[in-house]
Amino acid sequence: MHILFLTAQLPEPPHAGGTLRTNGLMRGVFAAGHQAHVLAFGPPDALTTHRSALDEFCASVEVVPPPQRSITDRLRDLLLTHLADMQRRYDSPLYAAALERTLSRQAFDLIQIESLEMAIYLPVIRRFQPDTPVIYDSFNAEFELQKSVYQAERGNLKRLPGALYSLIQWRRLTRFERDVCRSVAHTIAVSDADAAAFGQLVPDCPVTVVPNGVDTRLYTQTDTSLDLGDAALVFTGSMSYRPNVDAALWFADTVFPLVREQCPNAKFFVVGSNPHPRLTALRERENIQVTGWVPDVNPFLHAAAVYIVPMRMGSGTRLKLLQAMAAGQAVVSTTSGAQGLTVQDGIELRLADTTPDFAQAVIDLLQHPAQRQTLGKTGAAYVKQYYDWPVIVPKLLDVYNKLTG
C-alpha cells in the first residue's frame, strides 16, 4: 500500500515525543512492505541534512517551511474567533498547496494525520481524494489534556490566566476534536483512557489503541559517558510544554527540599529543549541544573540514580517514561505520569501522588541501590514485552487491513 503521512515535524531525527512516535510507526510500516510517504513541516535544509536516514523508511519526502505565528496572531484568534489554538498552529497556504500537488499526482491507499494540528487539512484531502480512508493518529486526546491543565491550575491565583486560557481551549478543542473524529475513517488513541475519552466524545467513533513505543535496543546498552554524581534525579522532555514545566516546578519547589533533607547530595537535572521562562529561576538554585537542549537523552538516562516523572496534568502515555524504563532505570512517577501503562507500585516502578509520598519514594530508592536495580530490571522487561515497536506496529497494521479490506 501507498500511505501518506501528514506530520508537523520531519520524523527524523526522532528527538521529541511526536517525532519518536511517527518515526517508530513509519519504520514499522516500511518494514511490513508498505510505501510510506511523508509531507512535513521543517527548515529548508532539513531534507538535505537527514536524507540518508529518511531514505531508510520513506518512499518520498517533501518538506515545507513552518508558518510563523506571533503572540499577536494568537491573541487575535483567541479574542476574535472561536478556533482552538491548535487549529491555527500549522495553518499554511504553502503546505496546502504542496498537499494539493501530492494528491493530484498520486493516489494513496490510506492517509494518516499525525496529531490534531494537521487535521485542518482534511478539507484538502476531501477535495482531491474523497474516497481515500483517513486515519487520525492522536498524540493525546487534546481536549482532555486541556481539561486536566485547567483543573490543575484553577485553584492557583498566580496561574489563573493560564487556567482561563485552558478552559477556553478545552471547550474549543472539544468541538474541533469531535468534528475530526466524525470526519475520519478511524481514530488512533495512545491509551485506553484516551480511547474511552474519544468514545464519550463521539459514541460511535471507531477507535483503536496503538500505544506509544520505543526501540528498546537504543536504550539497553549502558552509556557511561556522563557522570552526574551518585544521587542524580533526572527529568526529561520538551521544557516549553506546560505539563512538563508544571512538573519540574512542583518537584523543585515542594518535593526536592524534602529529598535533600534525607539525601543532601541529591541533584536535580531538568533536561530538555526550550526551557520556559518560568524555569529560569531554577538555574540559580543549589543542586538544580536546567540543561536546555541536548543532542541525546541516553547519557542522562543512564547517569540517573532515579528517573522522575512528577507530572500532574496531561493525557496519553509518556515516551520519556518508556525510555527511562527501557534504559533499566528505577522510576518514580505520579499516577498521571504513568497514565496508560498497566504498572504496579513497587513492581515496575514507584507510584506516588502527594508531595511527602513522592519524596519518600525517591529517598527510599536513593538509599537502597539493590531496590533500584530490581525495579530497573523489571521495568525494562515490561517495556520490551509491551512497548517495543515490533509489538506495537501490528496493531496499526490491523487497522490498515480493516480499512482497505
Phi, psi and omega per residue, in radians:
M1 nan 2.639 3.000
H2 -1.778 2.105 -3.041
I3 -2.154 2.202 3.130
L4 -1.736 2.201 3.086
F5 -1.823 2.202 3.038
L6 -1.778 2.032 -3.013
T7 -2.260 2.579 3.118
A8 -1.400 -0.355 3.078
Q9 -2.364 2.638 3.028
L10 -1.070 2.344 -3.070
P11 -1.341 0.307 3.122
E12 -2.599 2.235 0.010
P13 -1.377 2.634 -3.082
P14 -1.481 1.421 -3.118
H15 -1.710 -1.005 -3.066
A16 -1.418 2.960 -3.061
G17 -0.977 -0.826 -3.111
G18 -1.110 -0.753 -3.132
T19 -1.227 -0.583 3.079
L20 -1.076 -0.755 3.141
R21 -1.173 -0.877 -3.102
T22 -1.073 -0.729 3.128
N23 -1.058 -0.825 -3.127
G24 -1.102 -0.756 3.139
L25 -1.162 -0.772 -3.110
M26 -1.140 -0.693 3.098
R27 -1.117 -0.663 3.100
G28 -1.174 -0.690 3.097
V29 -1.107 -0.747 3.100
F30 -1.107 -0.764 -3.129
A31 -1.099 -0.446 3.122
A32 -1.433 0.002 3.049
G33 1.740 0.142 -3.134
H34 -1.680 2.817 3.134
Q35 -1.730 1.969 -3.112
A36 -1.724 2.112 3.098
H37 -1.946 2.552 -3.097
V38 -2.371 2.363 2.971
L39 -2.077 1.997 -2.948
A40 -2.305 2.784 2.929
F41 -1.521 2.554 3.103
G42 3.101 2.890 3.107
P43 -1.149 2.753 -3.045
P44 -0.975 -0.594 -3.078
D45 -1.594 0.041 -3.037
A46 -1.085 -0.728 -3.090
L47 -1.124 -0.741 3.126
T48 -1.152 -0.754 -3.076
T49 -1.115 -0.661 -2.999
H50 -1.983 0.309 -3.062
R51 -0.997 -0.816 -3.051
S52 -1.105 -0.711 3.123
A53 -1.202 -0.709 3.141
L54 -1.136 -0.615 3.139
D55 -1.126 -0.302 3.137
E56 -1.197 -0.429 -3.055
F57 -2.495 0.057 -3.116
C58 -2.034 2.303 3.060
A59 -1.336 -0.580 3.067
S60 -2.706 2.624 -3.134
V61 -2.439 2.333 2.986
E62 -2.304 2.401 -3.088
V63 -2.100 2.360 3.120
V64 -2.085 2.373 3.108
P65 -1.034 2.393 -3.137
P66 -1.178 2.564 3.127
P67 -1.224 2.633 3.083
Q68 -1.682 2.217 -3.082
R69 -2.348 2.036 -3.046
S70 -1.493 2.941 3.041
I71 -1.053 -0.649 3.107
T72 -1.068 -0.739 3.103
D73 -1.059 -0.754 -3.109
R74 -1.159 -0.725 3.118
L75 -1.135 -0.702 3.111
R76 -1.066 -0.787 3.128
D77 -1.138 -0.644 -3.141
L78 -1.127 -0.724 -3.029
L79 -1.560 -0.529 -2.981
L80 -1.931 -0.040 3.125
T81 -2.301 3.037 3.043
H82 -1.891 0.332 -3.092
L83 -1.524 2.490 3.005
A84 -1.233 2.653 -3.138
D85 -0.978 -0.647 -3.101
M86 -1.181 -0.356 3.124
Q87 -1.292 -0.292 -3.120
R88 -1.981 -0.141 -3.013
R89 -1.040 -0.703 -3.122
Y90 -2.158 0.642 3.095
D91 -1.413 1.873 -2.994
S92 -2.412 2.071 3.032
P93 -1.023 -0.595 3.122
L94 -1.129 -0.730 3.129
Y95 -1.190 -0.730 3.112
A96 -1.038 -0.735 3.124
A97 -1.145 -0.715 3.110
A98 -1.123 -0.683 3.111
L99 -1.152 -0.700 3.093
E100 -1.050 -0.766 3.118
R101 -1.100 -0.760 -3.119
T102 -1.085 -0.795 -3.109
L103 -1.258 -0.431 3.129
S104 -1.318 -0.557 -3.035
R105 -1.692 -0.218 -3.128
Q106 -2.579 2.390 3.047
A107 -1.526 2.397 3.141
F108 -1.984 2.604 3.087
D109 -1.389 -0.570 3.124
L110 -2.582 2.644 3.004
I111 -2.216 2.257 -3.075
Q112 -2.046 2.106 3.125
I113 -1.606 2.033 -3.107
E114 -1.645 1.726 3.108
S115 1.592 2.710 -3.014
L116 -1.131 -0.568 -3.109
E117 -0.963 -0.598 -3.044
M118 -1.428 -0.100 -3.138
A119 -1.217 -0.226 3.109
I120 -1.150 -0.211 -3.137
Y121 -1.651 0.154 3.060
L122 -1.006 -0.723 3.112
P123 -1.044 -0.631 3.100
V124 -1.134 -0.764 3.117
I125 -1.046 -0.773 -3.097
R126 -1.142 -0.577 3.126
R127 -1.222 -0.652 -2.980
F128 -1.770 -0.545 3.096
Q129 -2.452 1.234 -3.029
P130 -1.121 -0.380 -3.074
D131 -1.686 -0.059 -3.132
T132 -1.374 2.193 3.110
P133 -1.099 2.370 3.140
V134 -1.998 2.330 3.106
I135 -1.931 2.285 3.015
Y136 -1.721 1.896 3.094
D137 -1.634 1.794 -3.072
S138 -1.472 2.248 3.035
F139 -1.362 -0.486 3.029
N140 -2.604 2.791 2.818
A141 -1.363 1.662 -2.909
E142 -1.096 -0.623 3.129
F143 -1.143 -0.601 3.095
E144 -1.243 -0.611 3.115
L145 -1.079 -0.837 -3.134
Q146 -1.167 -0.579 3.059
K147 -1.071 -0.774 -3.120
S148 -1.164 -0.628 3.094
V149 -1.138 -0.802 3.121
Y150 -1.034 -0.811 -3.102
Q151 -1.150 -0.571 -3.139
A152 -1.306 -0.528 -3.006
E153 -1.812 -0.204 -3.002
R154 -1.149 -0.413 -3.138
G155 -1.535 -0.015 -3.100
N156 -1.870 1.948 -3.091
L157 -1.021 -0.615 3.140
K158 -1.151 -0.461 -3.096
R159 -1.814 0.220 -3.089
L160 -1.023 -0.759 3.098
P161 -1.029 -0.724 3.101
G162 -1.141 -0.664 3.118
A163 -1.131 -0.726 3.118
L164 -1.142 -0.686 3.066
Y165 -1.033 -0.807 -3.123
S166 -1.170 -0.576 3.073
L167 -1.078 -0.785 3.113
I168 -1.115 -0.789 -3.114
Q169 -1.148 -0.665 3.104
W170 -0.996 -0.816 -3.120
R171 -1.171 -0.726 -3.116
R172 -1.244 -0.691 3.123
L173 -1.183 -0.551 3.090
T174 -1.033 -0.786 3.108
R175 -1.147 -0.823 -3.062
F176 -1.141 -0.838 -3.089
E177 -1.192 -0.561 3.052
R178 -1.101 -0.774 3.135
D179 -1.098 -0.700 -3.141
V180 -1.129 -0.821 -3.128
C181 -1.071 -0.591 3.112
R182 -1.298 -0.435 -3.018
S183 -1.561 -0.397 -3.054
V184 -1.662 2.897 3.126
A185 -1.338 -0.516 -3.089
H186 -2.769 2.536 3.076
T187 -1.980 2.363 3.082
I188 -1.834 2.205 3.048
A189 -1.881 2.682 -3.118
V190 -1.657 -0.114 3.132
S191 -2.661 2.837 3.068
D192 -1.086 -0.642 3.141
A193 -1.112 -0.752 3.103
D194 -1.164 -0.685 3.105
A195 -1.063 -0.723 3.103
A196 -1.128 -0.658 3.109
A197 -1.116 -0.747 3.093
F198 -1.129 -0.649 3.123
G199 -1.117 -0.612 3.075
Q200 -1.308 -0.602 -3.137
L201 -1.178 -0.799 3.128
V202 -2.333 1.679 -3.007
P203 -0.941 -0.542 -3.130
D204 -1.767 0.332 -3.090
C205 -1.217 2.115 3.032
P206 -1.278 2.004 -3.048
V207 -2.367 2.454 3.097
T208 -2.266 2.449 3.099
V209 -1.520 2.077 2.996
V210 -2.172 1.701 -2.975
P211 -1.133 2.855 2.899
N212 -1.141 2.657 -3.135
G213 -2.538 3.102 3.082
V214 -2.446 2.742 2.975
D215 -1.500 1.702 -3.001
T216 -1.058 -0.431 -3.137
R217 -1.073 -0.493 -3.091
L218 -1.281 -0.275 -3.008
Y219 -2.026 -0.221 -3.030
T220 -1.340 -0.478 -3.131
Q221 -1.394 2.103 -3.075
T222 -1.075 2.283 3.102
D223 -1.908 1.959 -3.093
T224 -1.842 0.365 -3.047
S225 -1.321 -0.191 -3.075
L226 -2.225 2.332 3.100
D227 -2.032 1.934 -3.136
L228 -1.841 0.130 -3.084
G229 1.696 2.994 -3.023
D230 -1.578 0.093 3.120
A231 -2.420 0.754 -3.096
A232 -1.416 2.270 3.060
L233 -1.916 2.114 -2.986
V234 -2.081 2.373 3.045
F235 -2.309 2.239 -3.072
T236 -2.133 2.799 3.078
G237 2.544 3.071 3.046
S238 -1.248 2.048 -2.997
M239 -1.581 0.265 2.918
S240 -1.786 -0.092 -3.097
Y241 -1.431 2.156 -2.978
R242 -0.957 -0.789 3.101
P243 -1.053 -0.603 3.100
N244 -1.240 -0.689 3.099
V245 -1.079 -0.821 3.113
D246 -1.033 -0.732 -3.117
A247 -1.106 -0.811 -3.120
A248 -1.099 -0.726 -3.114
L249 -1.228 -0.723 3.122
W250 -1.057 -0.783 -3.127
F251 -1.157 -0.803 -3.089
A252 -1.133 -0.686 -3.032
D253 -1.414 -0.638 -2.973
T254 -2.026 -0.666 -3.031
V255 -1.552 -0.821 -3.027
F256 -1.023 -0.714 3.100
P257 -1.022 -0.642 3.098
L258 -1.177 -0.678 3.105
V259 -1.103 -0.743 -3.088
R260 -1.161 -0.458 3.103
E261 -1.103 -0.630 -3.128
Q262 -1.693 -0.471 -3.103
C263 -2.284 1.363 -3.020
P264 -1.112 -0.289 3.123
N265 -1.577 0.084 -3.130
A266 -1.171 2.476 3.079
K267 -2.250 2.512 -3.098
F268 -1.978 2.150 -3.131
F269 -2.000 2.081 3.091
V270 -1.760 1.888 -2.943
V271 -2.016 2.024 3.096
G272 2.872 2.858 -3.009
S273 -1.318 2.725 2.993
N274 0.878 0.993 3.132
P275 -0.971 2.294 3.141
H276 -1.153 2.604 3.103
P277 -0.958 -0.472 3.112
R278 -1.097 -0.347 -3.131
L279 -1.573 -0.109 -3.057
T280 -1.015 -0.698 -3.095
A281 -1.105 -0.434 -3.139
L282 -1.134 -0.489 -3.108
R283 -1.088 -0.427 -3.083
E284 -1.564 -0.059 -3.076
R285 -1.573 2.554 -3.142
E286 -1.129 2.352 3.052
N287 1.130 0.424 2.966
I288 -2.175 2.307 3.118
Q289 -2.230 2.223 3.048
V290 -1.841 1.920 -2.954
T291 -1.422 -0.498 -2.899
G292 1.308 -2.860 -3.081
W293 -1.084 2.419 3.015
V294 -2.239 2.546 -3.084
P295 -1.179 -0.409 -3.086
D296 -2.698 2.228 -3.139
V297 -1.441 -0.240 -3.047
N298 -0.941 -0.836 3.126
P299 -1.028 -0.616 3.130
F300 -1.232 -0.669 3.098
L301 -1.058 -0.818 -3.076
H302 -1.318 -0.333 3.119
A303 -1.545 -0.121 -3.112
A304 -1.332 2.466 2.927
A305 -1.381 -0.746 3.085
V306 -2.417 2.347 3.055
Y307 -1.701 2.323 -3.070
I308 -2.061 2.563 3.069
V309 -2.301 1.368 -3.037
P310 -1.526 0.808 -3.018
M311 -1.524 2.413 -3.087
R312 -2.044 0.029 -3.104
M313 -2.652 2.870 3.095
G314 2.050 -3.139 3.111
S315 -2.515 -3.075 -3.131
G316 1.380 -2.823 3.053
T317 -2.138 2.621 -3.001
R318 -1.619 1.945 3.070
L319 -1.073 -0.593 3.129
K320 -1.020 -0.678 3.141
L321 -1.178 -0.750 3.117
L322 -1.118 -0.678 3.114
Q323 -1.070 -0.836 -3.104
A324 -1.120 -0.723 3.130
M325 -1.177 -0.703 3.106
A326 -1.078 -0.538 3.119
A327 -1.364 -0.019 3.109
G328 1.397 0.393 -3.108
Q329 -1.604 2.541 3.000
A330 -1.261 2.351 -3.020
V331 -2.153 2.436 2.903
V332 -2.047 2.174 -3.087
S333 -2.358 2.679 2.897
T334 -1.296 2.902 3.050
T335 -1.077 -0.686 3.102
S336 -1.111 -0.705 -3.135
G337 -1.131 -0.503 3.138
A338 -1.754 0.273 -3.123
Q339 -0.976 2.418 3.117
G340 1.610 -0.217 3.139
L341 -1.836 2.401 3.107
T342 -1.585 1.219 -3.091
V343 -1.918 2.762 -3.131
Q344 -2.106 2.415 3.111
D345 -1.050 2.236 3.104
G346 1.509 -0.076 3.120
I347 -1.853 -1.202 3.127
E348 -1.595 -0.419 -3.120
L349 -2.912 3.138 3.032
R350 -1.818 2.389 3.109
L351 -2.006 2.314 3.125
A352 -2.735 2.416 -3.061
D353 -2.037 -0.401 3.122
T354 -1.671 2.796 -3.137
T355 -0.988 -0.906 -3.126
P356 -1.138 -0.644 -3.137
D357 -1.179 -0.727 3.136
F358 -1.127 -0.780 3.132
A359 -1.064 -0.768 -3.105
Q360 -1.141 -0.672 3.111
A361 -1.093 -0.726 3.102
V362 -1.137 -0.783 -3.140
I363 -1.051 -0.788 -3.141
D364 -0.994 -0.764 -3.103
L365 -1.254 -0.661 3.103
L366 -1.112 -0.584 -3.075
Q367 -1.546 -0.172 -3.096
H368 -2.294 1.476 -3.125
P369 -0.975 -0.615 -3.133
A370 -1.128 -0.651 3.099
Q371 -1.150 -0.688 3.082
R372 -1.057 -0.776 -3.098
Q373 -1.125 -0.725 -3.136
T374 -1.134 -0.812 3.105
L375 -1.056 -0.739 -3.123
G376 -1.055 -0.764 -3.136
K377 -1.159 -0.763 -3.128
T378 -1.156 -0.734 3.126
G379 -1.116 -0.722 3.129
A380 -1.115 -0.719 3.118
A381 -1.131 -0.658 3.127
Y382 -1.098 -0.817 -3.135
V383 -1.123 -0.734 3.140
K384 -1.117 -0.617 -3.113
Q385 -1.286 -0.627 -2.988
Y386 -2.036 -0.362 -2.965
Y387 -2.242 0.266 2.990
D388 -1.356 2.523 -3.067
W389 -0.969 -0.687 3.109
P390 -1.061 -0.380 3.078
V391 -1.447 -0.594 -3.006
I392 -1.510 -0.758 -3.025
V393 -0.969 -0.676 3.104
P394 -0.984 -0.469 3.088
K395 -1.145 -0.679 3.094
L396 -1.232 -0.710 3.133
L397 -1.099 -0.576 3.068
D398 -1.087 -0.697 3.088
V399 -1.101 -0.766 3.105
Y400 -0.984 -0.826 -3.092
N401 -1.108 -0.650 3.136
K402 -1.176 -0.654 -3.077
L403 -1.351 -0.478 -3.084
T404 -1.810 -0.068 3.080
G405 1.258 nan nan
